Amino acid sequence: MTYSIPVAALFLLAGIFLLSLEIFVPSAGVLVVAAVGCILWSIFVAFQVHWVVGAIFVGTIGGLTFVLPSVFLRIWRRSPVGRQMFLEPPKDDEAAASPYEDLVGEVGRTLTPLRPSGAAEIRGKRMDVVADGGVMLLEGEKIVVVSAAGNRIAVRRQTERERDVREGRKNLIEDFDEIEGLEGLR
């Protein structure tokens, strides 16, 4: 049998074709085995022609191993089928609206310890929440909703000042009177 470069190239192309066919035809690996066989045979034929030709084929196959999958994925993502398979990242101006955005600023209480996640009662409903900053909160503590992004509700411990203001026990004038050295500013 006479070995030549076109024969080696033909086996290489057949191997690449069989590999790409495996993606679309479920063959339980039979096409992959045939493709690897064709590629290995093309390397053997290339080395039978000359060792330089064989080295060029090995280098080409090595390069195609890295280049072809990335090129294929770029083309595949832009195809009609690929657009249905891959999700596009949201655009910056399309911030996902949270169904819990109206809870920001609401007060509730923890039903379980937050380590940093757990359950809390806000507006009379049990909700899964996360302690802001990863701080552990005990069961029964008063909390304030800090932010809501997607389905994540972040809360923090309610301060005494917030509790007093919300319950109407203190106001700004009383706090102003408590600061020493400001008597003459009224």
N, C-alpha and C positions, 0 to 999 in steps of 0.2 A: 504494500500500500504506500502511496506517495503522500507524504505530509506536506501541507502548504499553509501559508498564512490565511488565504480565504477560507479554507476548511476550519481552521482554528477560530476565525472570526465568526463563521456561521454557527459553530457550536456555542460560542459565547453569547451570540444574539438569541439563539434558541433557549439557552438557560435563563437569560433575562426575561424573555417572553413567557416562559413557563412560571417563573416566579411571580410576574404580574398577573398571570392567569389564575394563580392560586388564590389571589385576593377575591376574585369574583366567582370562582367555581369551587364549591366545597369538595375536596378530594381526600380528606383525612390525611394529608401530607404526602400523597403519592406524587403530586406535581412538584412538590418541594424536593423530594428525593430525585426525581428525574432532572429537575433544574440544576441541583448541585452536581449530579453526575455529568450533565452537559458542560457545566463550567469547569469541572475538574478535567474532563476530557479535552476541552479547549486548551487548558494549560499544558497538558501532556503533549498535545499536537504541536503547540507553539514551541515547547522545548525540543521537540524532535527536529523542527526546522533549524533552530539555532538557539543557543542559550540566551543571547541578547533579546531575541523575539519573545522567548519565554519570560524573561524578566520584565519586559514591557507589558506583557499580558497580565502578569501578577500585579504589577503596579497599577495598571488600568482597572483591574477587578477590585483592588484595594481602594482606589479612589472612588469608583462607582458605588462601593458599599456605603460610603458616607454621603455621596452627592445625590444619588437617585432617590433614597427615601425622603430627603428634605424637599427635593423638587416635586416628588409625587404628592407629598402632603400639601404643599402650596397650591398645586393644581387642584387637588381633591377638595380643599376647603372652599375653593371658589366655584366648584361645580354645583349644580342644583341639588344633588343628593348630599354633598358635603355641607352645604349651607343648612340643611335640615339636621345634620348630625352634630355640628359644632355650634355652640352658643357664642354669640358675639358679646364682648364685654360691654357693659353699659357706658354710654357717653357721659362725660363730666356733667353736662347740663341736665341729664336725666337721673337725678338722684331718686333712688327708690323711696317712695313715700311709705312711712310706717303706719300701720293701722293704730298704733299706740301713741302717736305724736300728741294727741290731745291730753295725755296723762302727765306730760312734763309739768312739774310743779305740784302735782297732787301729793297728798299725804296718805300714808297707809301704815300697816304694821306687818312685821314678819310673822309668818306662820311656822316656819322652820328656821333653824340656824342657816345663815348665808355663809358658805365656805368656799368660794365667794358666791356660789349660786344656790338658789333655794326657792321657796314659795313665799308669797306675800299676799296680803289682802289689800286691794286698792279699789276704791269705790264699791266695796261690798263683793268684789269678785276675786277669786283665787287666781294668781298669775305667777308664772315663772319669771324670776328676776335675777339680776347679777349685781353684786355689791361693787360700786364704782371704786376703782383703785385696788381691788382685791382684798379689801378689809373685811375681816370676819365680823358678822353681826349676829347677836343672839336672838333667840326666839322671843317674840313679843315686843321688840323694839319699834319705836316710831321711825318711819323712813320717809324720804322725799324722793320722788322720781326726778332724776337728773337729765336723762336723755332716753330717746327711743329711736333705734335704727333697725329697720327690718322687723324681726320678731324679738330683738334683744332689748330688754328694758333695764336700764342701769339706775340703781338707787344708791342713796347714801343715808347715813344716820341723821335724823332731824336734830338740829341744835336746840339748846334751851331757849336761845333768843328767838328762833323761829317759832317754837312752841308757844312762848309767851305772847308774841305778836299775833299769832293766829288765834289764840284764845282771848285776846284783848286785855291781857293783864298789864302790859306795858305799852307805852307809846314813845315816840321819839323825844318828846319834851321831858318825860321822866328820865330817859337815858341821858339827856343833855344836862339835867340837874345833878346827876351822879358824878359827872366829870369835874374834878377839882380844878379850881383856878379859872373857871369860865363864868363866874357869877356876874361880872361886870359887862358881859357881852350882850345882855338882853336889852 
